Amino acid sequence: MKKIIKGKKRRSEAEPRVMSQEEAEFATSFLDPNQPLLTTQETPKMLGTTAGTLNVWRCTKRYALAYIKIGSSVRYRRQDVMDFINARRIA
């Protein structure tokens, strides 16, 4: 199943672009709360930011995005990331 997303050109002339199978699977994987913990490479894709930005947020406690430390690794619960996104929704 392929989904159509808009490419980046001019705002007035944006042409639809078809997601690759990998992109579609990645996008729909966020819907299942039983998925394993997200890594610091997967979470920024979900938030539309970078791993460096997440590092800054954690160190400065700028945003209350919950994370899990496993040794020196940092992981995020999918539901925590979804709650973080939903809390910033402006209606």
LINUR-V282771 format. One record per backbone hydrogen bond with DSSP energy under -1.0 kcal/mol. CO is the residue of the C=O (numbers start at 1). NH is the residue of the N-H. Records with the same first field share a line. If there is no record, write none. Layout:
CO=NH + NH
//
This chain:
3=19
5=17
15=7
17=5
20=24
21=25
22=26
23=27
24=28
25=29
28=31
32=35
38=76
39=43
42=46
43=47
44=48 + 49
50=54
51=55
52=56
53=57
54=58
55=59
56=60
63=65
68=75
70=73
73=70
75=68
76=38
77=81
78=82
79=83
80=84
81=85
82=86
83=87
85=88
86=89
//
